Amino acid sequence: MVQPQLDRDATPADVKTAIEQAKRVYALCGSANKMELQEPWDYNRLPTKTQDEIVKWMNANLR
């Protein structure tokens, strides 16, 4: 079993493997579609969709 690495040094392959393993667990609960991988372009730039999701989450949770 591959252990996911939860740090900035994890390779993209490690992260994708961890997401696929988590999706299997989510699928057992009927929620596989609730897991999504949104990858940044690099350490300092996020796609617009990801930025929008972050702002949406912050508005909902940080008031």
PDBQT receptor file of N, H, CA, C and O in Angstrom, charges set to zero:
ATOM      1  N   MET A   1       0.837  -1.177   0.000  1.00  0.00    +0.000 N 
ATOM      2  CA  MET A   1       0.000   0.000   0.000  1.00  0.00    +0.000 C 
ATOM      3  C   MET A   1       0.885   1.244   0.000  1.00  0.00    +0.000 C 
ATOM      4  O   MET A   1       1.829   1.339   0.784  1.00  0.00    +0.000 OA
ATOM      5  N   VAL A   2       0.580   2.185  -0.871  1.00  0.00    +0.000 N 
ATOM      6  H   VAL A   2      -0.188   2.108  -1.507  1.00  0.00    +0.000 HD
ATOM      7  CA  VAL A   2       1.330   3.424  -0.937  1.00  0.00    +0.000 C 
ATOM      8  C   VAL A   2       0.815   4.378   0.126  1.00  0.00    +0.000 C 
ATOM      9  O   VAL A   2      -0.390   4.610   0.227  1.00  0.00    +0.000 OA
ATOM     10  N   GLN A   3       1.713   4.926   0.910  1.00  0.00    +0.000 N 
ATOM     11  H   GLN A   3       2.691   4.738   0.827  1.00  0.00    +0.000 HD
ATOM     12  CA  GLN A   3       1.345   5.891   1.932  1.00  0.00    +0.000 C 
ATOM     13  C   GLN A   3       1.346   7.284   1.312  1.00  0.00    +0.000 C 
ATOM     14  O   GLN A   3       2.365   7.702   0.763  1.00  0.00    +0.000 OA
ATOM     15  N   PRO A   4       0.236   8.011   1.384  1.00  0.00    +0.000 N 
ATOM     16  CA  PRO A   4       0.236   9.363   0.827  1.00  0.00    +0.000 C 
ATOM     17  C   PRO A   4       1.168  10.275   1.614  1.00  0.00    +0.000 C 
ATOM     18  O   PRO A   4       1.280  10.178   2.836  1.00  0.00    +0.000 OA
ATOM     19  N   GLN A   5       1.821  11.150   0.891  1.00  0.00    +0.000 N 
ATOM     20  H   GLN A   5       1.730  11.229  -0.102  1.00  0.00    +0.000 HD
ATOM     21  CA  GLN A   5       2.688  12.127   1.533  1.00  0.00    +0.000 C 
ATOM     22  C   GLN A   5       1.969  13.458   1.546  1.00  0.00    +0.000 C 
ATOM     23  O   GLN A   5       1.612  13.986   0.493  1.00  0.00    +0.000 OA
ATOM     24  N   LEU A   6       1.758  13.997   2.717  1.00  0.00    +0.000 N 
ATOM     25  H   LEU A   6       2.048  13.568   3.572  1.00  0.00    +0.000 HD
ATOM     26  CA  LEU A   6       0.997  15.222   2.870  1.00  0.00    +0.000 C 
ATOM     27  C   LEU A   6       1.926  16.399   3.129  1.00  0.00    +0.000 C 
ATOM     28  O   LEU A   6       1.831  17.064   4.160  1.00  0.00    +0.000 OA
ATOM     29  N   ASP A   7       2.817  16.649   2.191  1.00  0.00    +0.000 N 
ATOM     30  H   ASP A   7       2.894  16.109   1.353  1.00  0.00    +0.000 HD
ATOM     31  CA  ASP A   7       3.711  17.790   2.311  1.00  0.00    +0.000 C 
ATOM     32  C   ASP A   7       4.043  18.316   0.927  1.00  0.00    +0.000 C 
ATOM     33  O   ASP A   7       3.709  17.697  -0.084  1.00  0.00    +0.000 OA
ATOM     34  N   ARG A   8       4.698  19.455   0.892  1.00  0.00    +0.000 N 
ATOM     35  H   ARG A   8       4.969  19.958   1.713  1.00  0.00    +0.000 HD
ATOM     36  CA  ARG A   8       4.984  20.089  -0.390  1.00  0.00    +0.000 C 
ATOM     37  C   ARG A   8       6.004  19.309  -1.207  1.00  0.00    +0.000 C 
ATOM     38  O   ARG A   8       6.188  19.605  -2.388  1.00  0.00    +0.000 OA
ATOM     39  N   ASP A   9       6.663  18.335  -0.627  1.00  0.00    +0.000 N 
ATOM     40  H   ASP A   9       6.514  18.094   0.332  1.00  0.00    +0.000 HD
ATOM     41  CA  ASP A   9       7.657  17.549  -1.340  1.00  0.00    +0.000 C 
ATOM     42  C   ASP A   9       7.081  16.299  -1.993  1.00  0.00    +0.000 C 
ATOM     43  O   ASP A   9       7.803  15.571  -2.675  1.00  0.00    +0.000 OA
ATOM     44  N   ALA A  10       5.801  16.042  -1.796  1.00  0.00    +0.000 N 
ATOM     45  H   ALA A  10       5.215  16.634  -1.242  1.00  0.00    +0.000 HD
ATOM     46  CA  ALA A  10       5.171  14.889  -2.439  1.00  0.00    +0.000 C 
ATOM     47  C   ALA A  10       5.180  15.101  -3.947  1.00  0.00    +0.000 C 
ATOM     48  O   ALA A  10       4.934  16.206  -4.430  1.00  0.00    +0.000 OA
ATOM     49  N   THR A  11       5.461  14.047  -4.677  1.00  0.00    +0.000 N 
ATOM     50  H   THR A  11       5.661  13.149  -4.285  1.00  0.00    +0.000 HD
ATOM     51  CA  THR A  11       5.472  14.158  -6.140  1.00  0.00    +0.000 C 
ATOM     52  C   THR A  11       4.042  14.166  -6.658  1.00  0.00    +0.000 C 
ATOM     53  O   THR A  11       3.139  13.683  -5.975  1.00  0.00    +0.000 OA
ATOM     54  N   PRO A  12       3.821  14.707  -7.853  1.00  0.00    +0.000 N 
ATOM     55  CA  PRO A  12       2.471  14.648  -8.435  1.00  0.00    +0.000 C 
ATOM     56  C   PRO A  12       1.946  13.210  -8.526  1.00  0.00    +0.000 C 
ATOM     57  O   PRO A  12       0.754  12.972  -8.330  1.00  0.00    +0.000 OA
ATOM     58  N   ALA A  13       2.819  12.266  -8.820  1.00  0.00    +0.000 N 
ATOM     59  H   ALA A  13       3.788  12.459  -8.979  1.00  0.00    +0.000 HD
ATOM     60  CA  ALA A  13       2.391  10.863  -8.888  1.00  0.00    +0.000 C 
ATOM     61  C   ALA A  13       1.922  10.366  -7.524  1.00  0.00    +0.000 C 
ATOM     62  O   ALA A  13       0.929   9.643  -7.441  1.00  0.00    +0.000 OA
ATOM     63  N   ASP A  14       2.623  10.743  -6.449  1.00  0.00    +0.000 N 
ATOM     64  H   ASP A  14       3.430  11.330  -6.516  1.00  0.00    +0.000 HD
ATOM     65  CA  ASP A  14       2.213  10.349  -5.092  1.00  0.00    +0.000 C 
ATOM     66  C   ASP A  14       0.825  10.904  -4.765  1.00  0.00    +0.000 C 
ATOM     67  O   ASP A  14      -0.023  10.205  -4.212  1.00  0.00    +0.000 OA
ATOM     68  N   VAL A  15       0.613  12.164  -5.115  1.00  0.00    +0.000 N 
ATOM     69  H   VAL A  15       1.303  12.732  -5.565  1.00  0.00    +0.000 HD
ATOM     70  CA  VAL A  15      -0.672  12.805  -4.834  1.00  0.00    +0.000 C 
ATOM     71  C   VAL A  15      -1.784  12.123  -5.620  1.00  0.00    +0.000 C 
ATOM     72  O   VAL A  15      -2.849  11.841  -5.070  1.00  0.00    +0.000 OA
ATOM     73  N   LYS A  16      -1.548  11.859  -6.898  1.00  0.00    +0.000 N 
ATOM     74  H   LYS A  16      -0.683  12.088  -7.345  1.00  0.00    +0.000 HD
ATOM     75  CA  LYS A  16      -2.574  11.201  -7.722  1.00  0.00    +0.000 C 
ATOM     76  C   LYS A  16      -2.903   9.812  -7.185  1.00  0.00    +0.000 C 
ATOM     77  O   LYS A  16      -4.064   9.404  -7.181  1.00  0.00    +0.000 OA
ATOM     78  N   THR A  17      -1.883   9.088  -6.732  1.00  0.00    +0.000 N 
ATOM     79  H   THR A  17      -0.939   9.420  -6.735  1.00  0.00    +0.000 HD
ATOM     80  CA  THR A  17      -2.104   7.762  -6.143  1.00  0.00    +0.000 C 
ATOM     81  C   THR A  17      -2.957   7.880  -4.881  1.00  0.00    +0.000 C 
ATOM     82  O   THR A  17      -3.879   7.090  -4.677  1.00  0.00    +0.000 OA
ATOM     83  N   ALA A  18      -2.650   8.865  -4.035  1.00  0.00    +0.000 N 
ATOM     84  H   ALA A  18      -1.901   9.506  -4.201  1.00  0.00    +0.000 HD
ATOM     85  CA  ALA A  18      -3.420   9.064  -2.806  1.00  0.00    +0.000 C 
ATOM     86  C   ALA A  18      -4.870   9.408  -3.123  1.00  0.00    +0.000 C 
ATOM     87  O   ALA A  18      -5.783   8.908  -2.465  1.00  0.00    +0.000 OA
ATOM     88  N   ILE A  19      -5.089  10.257  -4.122  1.00  0.00    +0.000 N 
ATOM     89  H   ILE A  19      -4.347  10.664  -4.656  1.00  0.00    +0.000 HD
ATOM     90  CA  ILE A  19      -6.456  10.635  -4.506  1.00  0.00    +0.000 C 
ATOM     91  C   ILE A  19      -7.220   9.417  -5.014  1.00  0.00    +0.000 C 
ATOM     92  O   ILE A  19      -8.381   9.217  -4.656  1.00  0.00    +0.000 OA
ATOM     93  N   GLU A  20      -6.581   8.611  -5.839  1.00  0.00    +0.000 N 
ATOM     94  H   GLU A  20      -5.638   8.774  -6.131  1.00  0.00    +0.000 HD
ATOM     95  CA  GLU A  20      -7.262   7.418  -6.352  1.00  0.00    +0.000 C 
ATOM     96  C   GLU A  20      -7.616   6.448  -5.229  1.00  0.00    +0.000 C 
ATOM     97  O   GLU A  20      -8.680   5.830  -5.260  1.00  0.00    +0.000 OA
ATOM     98  N   GLN A  21      -6.741   6.308  -4.242  1.00  0.00    +0.000 N 
ATOM     99  H   GLN A  21      -5.876   6.811  -4.217  1.00  0.00    +0.000 HD
ATOM    100  CA  GLN A  21      -7.046   5.440  -3.099  1.00  0.00    +0.000 C 
ATOM    101  C   GLN A  21      -8.197   6.016  -2.282  1.00  0.00    +0.000 C 
ATOM    102  O   GLN A  21      -9.082   5.279  -1.848  1.00  0.00    +0.000 OA
ATOM    103  N   ALA A  22      -8.187   7.319  -2.073  1.00  0.00    +0.000 N 
ATOM    104  H   ALA A  22      -7.468   7.918  -2.426  1.00  0.00    +0.000 HD
ATOM    105  CA  ALA A  22      -9.269   7.964  -1.315  1.00  0.00    +0.000 C 
ATOM    106  C   ALA A  22     -10.588   7.845  -2.056  1.00  0.00    +0.000 C 
ATOM    107  O   ALA A  22     -11.631   7.663  -1.428  1.00  0.00    +0.000 OA
ATOM    108  N   LYS A  23     -10.563   7.945  -3.382  1.00  0.00    +0.000 N 
ATOM    109  H   LYS A  23      -9.715   8.093  -3.892  1.00  0.00    +0.000 HD
ATOM    110  CA  LYS A  23     -11.798   7.818  -4.171  1.00  0.00    +0.000 C 
ATOM    111  C   LYS A  23     -12.444   6.451  -3.967  1.00  0.00    +0.000 C 
ATOM    112  O   LYS A  23     -13.669   6.333  -3.951  1.00  0.00    +0.000 OA
ATOM    113  N   ARG A  24     -11.614   5.420  -3.810  1.00  0.00    +0.000 N 
ATOM    114  H   ARG A  24     -10.619   5.516  -3.823  1.00  0.00    +0.000 HD
ATOM    115  CA  ARG A  24     -12.177   4.081  -3.564  1.00  0.00    +0.000 C 
ATOM    116  C   ARG A  24     -12.922   4.033  -2.241  1.00  0.00    +0.000 C 
ATOM    117  O   ARG A  24     -13.977   3.406  -2.141  1.00  0.00    +0.000 OA
ATOM    118  N   VAL A  25     -12.379   4.690  -1.230  1.00  0.00    +0.000 N 
ATOM    119  H   VAL A  25     -11.522   5.199  -1.312  1.00  0.00    +0.000 HD
ATOM    120  CA  VAL A  25     -13.046   4.738   0.074  1.00  0.00    +0.000 C 
ATOM    121  C   VAL A  25     -14.336   5.553  -0.039  1.00  0.00    +0.000 C 
ATOM    122  O   VAL A  25     -15.383   5.146   0.464  1.00  0.00    +0.000 OA
ATOM    123  N   TYR A  26     -14.249   6.701  -0.700  1.00  0.00    +0.000 N 
ATOM    124  H   TYR A  26     -13.398   7.032  -1.109  1.00  0.00    +0.000 HD
ATOM    125  CA  TYR A  26     -15.442   7.533  -0.906  1.00  0.00    +0.000 C 
ATOM    126  C   TYR A  26     -16.505   6.748  -1.668  1.00  0.00    +0.000 C 
ATOM    127  O   TYR A  26     -17.693   6.870  -1.368  1.00  0.00    +0.000 OA
ATOM    128  N   ALA A  27     -16.099   5.950  -2.642  1.00  0.00    +0.000 N 
ATOM    129  H   ALA A  27     -15.134   5.851  -2.886  1.00  0.00    +0.000 HD
ATOM    130  CA  ALA A  27     -17.044   5.154  -3.435  1.00  0.00    +0.000 C 
ATOM    131  C   ALA A  27     -17.797   4.158  -2.561  1.00  0.00    +0.000 C 
ATOM    132  O   ALA A  27     -18.976   3.893  -2.796  1.00  0.00    +0.000 OA
ATOM    133  N   LEU A  28     -17.129   3.610  -1.562  1.00  0.00    +0.000 N 
ATOM    134  H   LEU A  28     -16.172   3.825  -1.371  1.00  0.00    +0.000 HD
ATOM    135  CA  LEU A  28     -17.801   2.684  -0.651  1.00  0.00    +0.000 C 
ATOM    136  C   LEU A  28     -18.960   3.358   0.079  1.00  0.00    +0.000 C 
ATOM    137  O   LEU A  28     -19.922   2.706   0.482  1.00  0.00    +0.000 OA
ATOM    138  N   CYS A  29     -18.848   4.674   0.241  1.00  0.00    +0.000 N 
ATOM    139  H   CYS A  29     -18.066   5.205  -0.087  1.00  0.00    +0.000 HD
ATOM    140  CA  CYS A  29     -19.901   5.463   0.905  1.00  0.00    +0.000 C 
ATOM    141  C   CYS A  29     -20.826   6.138  -0.106  1.00  0.00    +0.000 C 
ATOM    142  O   CYS A  29     -21.678   6.942   0.270  1.00  0.00    +0.000 OA
ATOM    143  N   GLY A  30     -20.659   5.814  -1.384  1.00  0.00    +0.000 N 
ATOM    144  H   GLY A  30     -19.967   5.160  -1.690  1.00  0.00    +0.000 HD
ATOM    145  CA  GLY A  30     -21.493   6.405  -2.421  1.00  0.00    +0.000 C 
ATOM    146  C   GLY A  30     -21.169   7.861  -2.728  1.00  0.00    +0.000 C 
ATOM    147  O   GLY A  30     -22.026   8.600  -3.213  1.00  0.00    +0.000 OA
ATOM    148  N   SER A  31     -19.943   8.275  -2.451  1.00  0.00    +0.000 N 
ATOM    149  H   SER A  31     -19.246   7.675  -2.057  1.00  0.00    +0.000 HD
ATOM    150  CA  SER A  31     -19.589   9.683  -2.630  1.00  0.00    +0.000 C 
ATOM    151  C   SER A  31     -18.326   9.887  -3.463  1.00  0.00    +0.000 C 
ATOM    152  O   SER A  31     -17.616  10.872  -3.264  1.00  0.00    +0.000 OA
ATOM    153  N   ALA A  32     -18.036   8.985  -4.380  1.00  0.00    +0.000 N 
ATOM    154  H   ALA A  32     -18.613   8.184  -4.541  1.00  0.00    +0.000 HD
ATOM    155  CA  ALA A  32     -16.812   9.088  -5.176  1.00  0.00    +0.000 C 
ATOM    156  C   ALA A  32     -16.738  10.402  -5.947  1.00  0.00    +0.000 C 
ATOM    157  O   ALA A  32     -15.646  10.914  -6.191  1.00  0.00    +0.000 OA
ATOM    158  N   ASN A  33     -17.878  10.947  -6.328  1.00  0.00    +0.000 N 
ATOM    159  H   ASN A  33     -18.766  10.530  -6.129  1.00  0.00    +0.000 HD
ATOM    160  CA  ASN A  33     -17.890  12.184  -7.107  1.00  0.00    +0.000 C 
ATOM    161  C   ASN A  33     -17.590  13.415  -6.258  1.00  0.00    +0.000 C 
ATOM    162  O   ASN A  33     -17.491  14.520  -6.791  1.00  0.00    +0.000 OA
ATOM    163  N   LYS A  34     -17.443  13.241  -4.947  1.00  0.00    +0.000 N 
ATOM    164  H   LYS A  34     -17.524  12.343  -4.514  1.00  0.00    +0.000 HD
ATOM    165  CA  LYS A  34     -17.141  14.383  -4.073  1.00  0.00    +0.000 C 
ATOM    166  C   LYS A  34     -15.642  14.586  -3.890  1.00  0.00    +0.000 C 
ATOM    167  O   LYS A  34     -15.225  15.502  -3.182  1.00  0.00    +0.000 OA
ATOM    168  N   MET A  35     -14.845  13.758  -4.509  1.00  0.00    +0.000 N 
ATOM    169  H   MET A  35     -15.185  13.014  -5.084  1.00  0.00    +0.000 HD
ATOM    170  CA  MET A  35     -13.392  13.868  -4.434  1.00  0.00    +0.000 C 
ATOM    171  C   MET A  35     -12.895  14.397  -5.769  1.00  0.00    +0.000 C 
ATOM    172  O   MET A  35     -13.226  13.859  -6.826  1.00  0.00    +0.000 OA
ATOM    173  N   GLU A  36     -12.092  15.463  -5.711  1.00  0.00    +0.000 N 
ATOM    174  H   GLU A  36     -11.822  15.900  -4.852  1.00  0.00    +0.000 HD
ATOM    175  CA  GLU A  36     -11.580  16.060  -6.932  1.00  0.00    +0.000 C 
ATOM    176  C   GLU A  36     -10.159  16.557  -6.688  1.00  0.00    +0.000 C 
ATOM    177  O   GLU A  36      -9.854  17.110  -5.632  1.00  0.00    +0.000 OA
ATOM    178  N   LEU A  37      -9.313  16.354  -7.662  1.00  0.00    +0.000 N 
ATOM    179  H   LEU A  37      -9.560  15.904  -8.520  1.00  0.00    +0.000 HD
ATOM    180  CA  LEU A  37      -7.950  16.857  -7.594  1.00  0.00    +0.000 C 
ATOM    181  C   LEU A  37      -7.859  18.118  -8.444  1.00  0.00    +0.000 C 
ATOM    182  O   LEU A  37      -8.112  18.086  -9.649  1.00  0.00    +0.000 OA
ATOM    183  N   GLN A  38      -7.501  19.213  -7.815  1.00  0.00    +0.000 N 
ATOM    184  H   GLN A  38      -7.296  19.239  -6.837  1.00  0.00    +0.000 HD
ATOM    185  CA  GLN A  38      -7.261  20.468  -8.526  1.00  0.00    +0.000 C 
ATOM    186  C   GLN A  38      -5.786  20.795  -8.330  1.00  0.00    +0.000 C 
ATOM    187  O   GLN A  38      -5.341  21.073  -7.216  1.00  0.00    +0.000 OA
ATOM    188  N   GLU A  39      -5.039  20.757  -9.419  1.00  0.00    +0.000 N 
ATOM    189  H   GLU A  39      -5.400  20.531 -10.324  1.00  0.00    +0.000 HD
ATOM    190  CA  GLU A  39      -3.598  20.939  -9.338  1.00  0.00    +0.000 C 
ATOM    191  C   GLU A  39      -3.185  22.378  -9.656  1.00  0.00    +0.000 C 
ATOM    192  O   GLU A  39      -3.690  22.977 -10.606  1.00  0.00    +0.000 OA
ATOM    193  N   PRO A  40      -2.268  22.928  -8.860  1.00  0.00    +0.000 N 
ATOM    194  CA  PRO A  40      -1.758  24.268  -9.167  1.00  0.00    +0.000 C 
ATOM    195  C   PRO A  40      -0.824  24.210 -10.366  1.00  0.00    +0.000 C 
ATOM    196  O   PRO A  40      -0.294  23.152 -10.706  1.00  0.00    +0.000 OA
ATOM    197  N   TRP A  41      -0.630  25.364 -11.004  1.00  0.00    +0.000 N 
ATOM    198  H   TRP A  41      -1.061  26.223 -10.729  1.00  0.00    +0.000 HD
ATOM    199  CA  TRP A  41       0.324  25.443 -12.111  1.00  0.00    +0.000 C 
ATOM    200  C   TRP A  41       1.748  25.327 -11.596  1.00  0.00    +0.000 C 
ATOM    201  O   TRP A  41       2.607  24.742 -12.255  1.00  0.00    +0.000 OA
ATOM    202  N   ASP A  42       1.996  25.881 -10.429  1.00  0.00    +0.000 N 
ATOM    203  H   ASP A  42       1.298  26.357  -9.894  1.00  0.00    +0.000 HD
ATOM    204  CA  ASP A  42       3.277  25.760  -9.729  1.00  0.00    +0.000 C 
ATOM    205  C   ASP A  42       3.031  26.131  -8.272  1.00  0.00    +0.000 C 
ATOM    206  O   ASP A  42       1.877  26.229  -7.857  1.00  0.00    +0.000 OA
ATOM    207  N   TYR A  43       4.068  26.337  -7.497  1.00  0.00    +0.000 N 
ATOM    208  H   TYR A  43       5.006  26.258  -7.834  1.00  0.00    +0.000 HD
ATOM    209  CA  TYR A  43       3.900  26.596  -6.062  1.00  0.00    +0.000 C 
ATOM    210  C   TYR A  43       3.163  27.889  -5.762  1.00  0.00    +0.000 C 
ATOM    211  O   TYR A  43       2.545  28.016  -4.704  1.00  0.00    +0.000 OA
ATOM    212  N   ASN A  44       3.218  28.843  -6.668  1.00  0.00    +0.000 N 
ATOM    213  H   ASN A  44       3.720  28.739  -7.527  1.00  0.00    +0.000 HD
ATOM    214  CA  ASN A  44       2.660  30.162  -6.380  1.00  0.00    +0.000 C 
ATOM    215  C   ASN A  44       1.473  30.559  -7.240  1.00  0.00    +0.000 C 
ATOM    216  O   ASN A  44       0.938  31.653  -7.059  1.00  0.00    +0.000 OA
ATOM    217  N   ARG A  45       1.040  29.717  -8.166  1.00  0.00    +0.000 N 
ATOM    218  H   ARG A  45       1.475  28.829  -8.313  1.00  0.00    +0.000 HD
ATOM    219  CA  ARG A  45      -0.051  30.100  -9.059  1.00  0.00    +0.000 C 
ATOM    220  C   ARG A  45      -1.110  29.005  -9.099  1.00  0.00    +0.000 C 
ATOM    221  O   ARG A  45      -0.813  27.830  -9.318  1.00  0.00    +0.000 OA
ATOM    222  N   LEU A  46      -2.343  29.423  -8.884  1.00  0.00    +0.000 N 
ATOM    223  H   LEU A  46      -2.583  30.378  -8.707  1.00  0.00    +0.000 HD
ATOM    224  CA  LEU A  46      -3.468  28.498  -8.910  1.00  0.00    +0.000 C 
ATOM    225  C   LEU A  46      -4.373  28.845 -10.089  1.00  0.00    +0.000 C 
ATOM    226  O   LEU A  46      -4.537  30.020 -10.417  1.00  0.00    +0.000 OA
ATOM    227  N   PRO A  47      -4.961  27.833 -10.726  1.00  0.00    +0.000 N 
ATOM    228  CA  PRO A  47      -5.930  28.119 -11.780  1.00  0.00    +0.000 C 
ATOM    229  C   PRO A  47      -7.110  28.917 -11.224  1.00  0.00    +0.000 C 
ATOM    230  O   PRO A  47      -7.419  28.840 -10.035  1.00  0.00    +0.000 OA
ATOM    231  N   THR A  48      -7.758  29.675 -12.091  1.00  0.00    +0.000 N 
ATOM    232  H   THR A  48      -7.507  29.738 -13.057  1.00  0.00    +0.000 HD
ATOM    233  CA  THR A  48      -8.889  30.506 -11.678  1.00  0.00    +0.000 C 
ATOM    234  C   THR A  48      -9.957  29.685 -10.980  1.00  0.00    +0.000 C 
ATOM    235  O   THR A  48     -10.501  30.124  -9.967  1.00  0.00    +0.000 OA
ATOM    236  N   LYS A  49     -10.272  28.501 -11.495  1.00  0.00    +0.000 N 
ATOM    237  H   LYS A  49      -9.830  28.144 -12.318  1.00  0.00    +0.000 HD
ATOM    238  CA  LYS A  49     -11.293  27.642 -10.876  1.00  0.00    +0.000 C 
ATOM    239  C   LYS A  49     -10.922  27.321  -9.427  1.00  0.00    +0.000 C 
ATOM    240  O   LYS A  49     -11.778  27.344  -8.543  1.00  0.00    +0.000 OA
ATOM    241  N   THR A  50      -9.659  27.024  -9.191  1.00  0.00    +0.000 N 
ATOM    242  H   THR A  50      -8.963  27.005  -9.909  1.00  0.00    +0.000 HD
ATOM    243  CA  THR A  50      -9.210  26.707  -7.840  1.00  0.00    +0.000 C 
ATOM    244  C   THR A  50      -9.283  27.933  -6.940  1.00  0.00    +0.000 C 
ATOM    245  O   THR A  50      -9.713  27.836  -5.790  1.00  0.00    +0.000 OA
ATOM    246  N   GLN A  51      -8.867  29.082  -7.455  1.00  0.00    +0.000 N 
ATOM    247  H   GLN A  51      -8.518  29.161  -8.389  1.00  0.00    +0.000 HD
ATOM    248  CA  GLN A  51      -8.963  30.311  -6.677  1.00  0.00    +0.000 C 
ATOM    249  C   GLN A  51     -10.417  30.594  -6.301  1.00  0.00    +0.000 C 
ATOM    250  O   GLN A  51     -10.709  30.966  -5.164  1.00  0.00    +0.000 OA
ATOM    251  N   ASP A  52     -11.324  30.416  -7.260  1.00  0.00    +0.000 N 
ATOM    252  H   ASP A  52     -11.087  30.114  -8.183  1.00  0.00    +0.000 HD
ATOM    253  CA  ASP A  52     -12.741  30.652  -6.992  1.00  0.00    +0.000 C 
ATOM    254  C   ASP A  52     -13.271  29.706  -5.917  1.00  0.00    +0.000 C 
ATOM    255  O   ASP A  52     -14.045  30.121  -5.055  1.00  0.00    +0.000 OA
ATOM    256  N   GLU A  53     -12.862  28.450  -5.963  1.00  0.00    +0.000 N 
ATOM    257  H   GLU A  53     -12.232  28.113  -6.664  1.00  0.00    +0.000 HD
ATOM    258  CA  GLU A  53     -13.295  27.480  -4.953  1.00  0.00    +0.000 C 
ATOM    259  C   GLU A  53     -12.751  27.855  -3.574  1.00  0.00    +0.000 C 
ATOM    260  O   GLU A  53     -13.453  27.714  -2.574  1.00  0.00    +0.000 OA
ATOM    261  N   ILE A  54     -11.525  28.324  -3.515  1.00  0.00    +0.000 N 
ATOM    262  H   ILE A  54     -10.954  28.439  -4.328  1.00  0.00    +0.000 HD
ATOM    263  CA  ILE A  54     -10.935  28.739  -2.236  1.00  0.00    +0.000 C 
ATOM    264  C   ILE A  54     -11.702  29.918  -1.653  1.00  0.00    +0.000 C 
ATOM    265  O   ILE A  54     -12.035  29.923  -0.468  1.00  0.00    +0.000 OA
ATOM    266  N   VAL A  55     -11.980  30.914  -2.483  1.00  0.00    +0.000 N 
ATOM    267  H   VAL A  55     -11.710  30.910  -3.446  1.00  0.00    +0.000 HD
ATOM    268  CA  VAL A  55     -12.724  32.088  -2.020  1.00  0.00    +0.000 C 
ATOM    269  C   VAL A  55     -14.125  31.687  -1.572  1.00  0.00    +0.000 C 
ATOM    270  O   VAL A  55     -14.617  32.171  -0.553  1.00  0.00    +0.000 OA
ATOM    271  N   LYS A  56     -14.763  30.808  -2.327  1.00  0.00    +0.000 N 
ATOM    272  H   LYS A  56     -14.364  30.414  -3.155  1.00  0.00    +0.000 HD
ATOM    273  CA  LYS A  56     -16.108  30.330  -1.960  1.00  0.00    +0.000 C 
ATOM    274  C   LYS A  56     -16.070  29.632  -0.599  1.00  0.00    +0.000 C 
ATOM    275  O   LYS A  56     -16.929  29.868   0.250  1.00  0.00    +0.000 OA
ATOM    276  N   TRP A  57     -15.071  28.772  -0.400  1.00  0.00    +0.000 N 
ATOM    277  H   TRP A  57     -14.373  28.580  -1.090  1.00  0.00    +0.000 HD
ATOM    278  CA  TRP A  57     -14.945  28.068   0.870  1.00  0.00    +0.000 C 
ATOM    279  C   TRP A  57     -14.691  29.054   2.003  1.00  0.00    +0.000 C 
ATOM    280  O   TRP A  57     -15.295  28.953   3.071  1.00  0.00    +0.000 OA
ATOM    281  N   MET A  58     -13.792  30.009   1.766  1.00  0.00    +0.000 N 
ATOM    282  H   MET A  58     -13.301  30.091   0.899  1.00  0.00    +0.000 HD
ATOM    283  CA  MET A  58     -13.475  30.995   2.802  1.00  0.00    +0.000 C 
ATOM    284  C   MET A  58     -14.704  31.815   3.167  1.00  0.00    +0.000 C 
ATOM    285  O   MET A  58     -14.940  32.064   4.350  1.00  0.00    +0.000 OA
ATOM    286  N   ASN A  59     -15.491  32.241   2.186  1.00  0.00    +0.000 N 
ATOM    287  H   ASN A  59     -15.299  32.039   1.225  1.00  0.00    +0.000 HD
ATOM    288  CA  ASN A  59     -16.701  33.002   2.474  1.00  0.00    +0.000 C 
ATOM    289  C   ASN A  59     -17.697  32.194   3.305  1.00  0.00    +0.000 C 
ATOM    290  O   ASN A  59     -18.396  32.753   4.150  1.00  0.00    +0.000 OA
ATOM    291  N   ALA A  60     -17.764  30.896   3.072  1.00  0.00    +0.000 N 
ATOM    292  H   ALA A  60     -17.196  30.442   2.385  1.00  0.00    +0.000 HD
ATOM    293  CA  ALA A  60     -18.703  30.046   3.785  1.00  0.00    +0.000 C 
ATOM    294  C   ALA A  60     -18.225  29.681   5.189  1.00  0.00    +0.000 C 
ATOM    295  O   ALA A  60     -19.039  29.440   6.080  1.00  0.00    +0.000 OA
ATOM    296  N   ASN A  61     -16.910  29.641   5.385  1.00  0.00    +0.000 N 
ATOM    297  H   ASN A  61     -16.249  29.837   4.661  1.00  0.00    +0.000 HD
ATOM    298  CA  ASN A  61     -16.383  29.091   6.629  1.00  0.00    +0.000 C 
ATOM    299  C   ASN A  61     -15.633  30.051   7.534  1.00  0.00    +0.000 C 
ATOM    300  O   ASN A  61     -15.354  29.712   8.684  1.00  0.00    +0.000 OA
ATOM    301  N   LEU A  62     -15.303  31.227   7.054  1.00  0.00    +0.000 N 
ATOM    302  H   LEU A  62     -15.530  31.503   6.119  1.00  0.00    +0.000 HD
ATOM    303  CA  LEU A  62     -14.471  32.126   7.852  1.00  0.00    +0.000 C 
ATOM    304  C   LEU A  62     -15.196  33.402   8.253  1.00  0.00    +0.000 C 
ATOM    305  O   LEU A  62     -14.566  34.447   8.412  1.00  0.00    +0.000 OA
ATOM    306  N   ARG A  63     -16.487  33.332   8.416  1.00  0.00    +0.000 N 
ATOM    307  H   ARG A  63     -16.999  32.483   8.286  1.00  0.00    +0.000 HD
ATOM    308  CA  ARG A  63     -17.244  34.511   8.852  1.00  0.00    +0.000 C 
ATOM    309  C   ARG A  63     -17.472  34.467  10.336  1.00  0.00    +0.000 C 
ATOM    310  O   ARG A  63     -18.092  35.373  10.893  1.00  0.00    +0.000 OA
TER     311      ARG A  63
